[in-house]
Amino acid sequence: KIPNVKLFEFGKTYHNYPNGREEKKHLSLIISGNRTENSWATPSKKSDFFYAKGVIKAVLDKLGIDRTSEKGLKNDLFSEGISITKGKQTLVEFGVVTKKVVKQFDIEAQVLFIDFNWDMILSEIPTVNLTLKPIPKFPKVKRDFALLLDESITFDTLKTAALQTEKKLLKEVSLFDVYTGKNLPKGKKSYALSFTLQDDRKTLTDKQIDKIMSKLQQRFEKDFGAQLR
């Protein structure tokens, strides 16, 4: 037996109505047992009703679907359940499967079942205007600075200054290390910054890169009293 189970299936259900046959797309999930396998670092925790609800919320948030409503649900499948709707459309039904149903499969543990009505989900995804750009043909270049700064200076301030200094070729500024403590002057901190440079039309030369980094260094020294470490 496998005590901890998380399964999903994406497929269609088929329905016969007086006016014809209908196919509906569904994404279904089954959860039972612990959320994670037993580990010395992480205590085991049972998958429960609220865990299942969190899974649903993560999917809906990712798709940009909000302003939903909930109502209780009890039927032949769920002993306790919730139906998530938007307007008159039912998007998701989930809950604890009845003991009568799980007994038919010789299952003793609690089973949670989630059913996304995928056709309804797709109809509720907000329209987003996307701007597509070709993948750059020329490589990115990364350079780092370790700066000694006053404690009052924030990363956002440095990032804004850097992007103002090099508007064309500087694509990204990130902070990957912060140090405060021993071996630093009082009121100072150390920031390690990474700068990503790229030209969409050609490969950057060492001369271009050095010139940009020199401009950034001068800006940091002039505006913030920064020192390279």
Residue pairs with C-beta under 8 A, 6 or more apart in sequence:
2 33
3 32
3 33
3 34
3 109
4 32
4 33
4 34
4 36
4 37
5 30
5 31
5 32
5 33
6 29
6 30
6 31
6 47
7 29
7 30
8 27
8 28
8 29
8 30
9 27
9 28
10 25
10 26
10 27
10 28
10 118
11 25
11 26
12 23
12 24
12 25
12 26
13 23
13 24
13 26
14 21
14 22
14 23
15 21
15 22
15 23
15 24
16 22
24 117
24 118
24 119
25 117
25 118
25 119
25 122
26 115
26 116
26 117
26 118
27 115
27 116
27 118
27 121
28 113
28 114
28 115
28 116
29 52
29 55
29 113
29 114
30 111
30 112
30 113
30 114
31 47
31 51
31 52
31 55
31 111
31 112
31 113
31 114
32 47
32 107
32 109
32 110
32 111
32 112
33 46
33 47
33 109
34 44
34 45
34 46
34 47
35 44
35 45
35 46
35 47
35 51
36 42
36 44
36 45
37 44
38 44
46 110
47 112
48 112
49 80
49 95
49 96
49 112
51 112
52 94
52 95
52 112
52 114
53 82
53 94
55 114
56 84
56 92
56 94
56 114
56 116
59 116
60 66
60 68
60 84
60 91
60 92
63 121
63 125
64 125
64 126
64 128
65 86
65 91
65 121
65 124
65 125
65 126
67 86
68 84
68 85
68 86
68 91
69 84
69 85
69 86
70 82
70 83
70 84
70 85
71 82
71 83
71 85
72 81
72 82
72 83
73 81
73 82
73 83
73 93
73 95
74 80
74 81
75 81
76 98
76 101
77 95
77 97
77 98
77 101
77 113
78 93
78 94
78 95
78 96
78 97
78 98
78 113
79 95
79 96
79 97
79 98
79 99
80 95
80 96
81 93
81 94
81 95
81 96
82 93
82 94
82 95
83 90
83 92
83 93
84 90
84 91
84 92
84 93
84 94
85 91
86 124
89 117
89 120
89 123
89 124
90 117
90 120
91 116
91 117
91 120
91 121
91 124
92 114
92 115
92 116
92 117
92 121
93 114
93 115
93 117
94 112
94 113
94 114
94 115
95 112
95 113
96 110
96 111
96 112
97 110
97 111
97 112
97 113
102 108
102 109
102 111
136 198
136 200
137 200
138 198
138 199
138 200
138 201
138 202
138 203
138 204
139 198
139 203
140 171
140 196
140 197
140 198
141 196
141 197
141 198
141 204
141 209
142 194
142 195
142 196
142 197
143 194
143 195
143 197
143 209
143 213
144 176
144 192
144 193
144 194
144 195
145 191
145 192
145 193
145 195
145 213
145 216
145 217
145 220
145 228
146 177
146 190
146 191
146 192
146 193
146 228
146 229
147 158
147 190
147 191
147 192
147 193
147 220
147 226
147 227
147 228
147 229
148 184
148 185
148 188
148 189
148 190
148 226
148 227
148 228
148 229
149 158
149 188
149 189
149 190
149 191
149 224
149 225
149 226
150 187
150 188
150 189
150 224
150 225
151 180
151 187
151 188
151 189
153 224
153 226
155 175
155 191
155 193
157 224
158 173
158 191
158 193
158 220
158 224
159 173
161 219
161 220
161 223
161 224
162 170
162 173
162 193
162 195
162 216
162 219
163 170
163 173
165 215
165 216
165 219
166 197
166 212
166 215
166 216
169 197
169 198
169 199
169 204
169 208
169 212
170 195
170 196
170 197
170 212
170 216
171 196
171 197
171 198
172 194
172 195
172 196
173 193
173 194
173 195
173 196
174 193
174 194
174 196
175 191
175 192
175 193
175 194
176 192
176 193
176 194
177 190
177 191
177 192
178 189
178 190
178 191
178 192
179 189
179 190
180 188
180 189
180 190
184 190
190 229
195 213
195 216
197 204
197 209
197 212
198 204
199 208
217 228
220 226
221 227
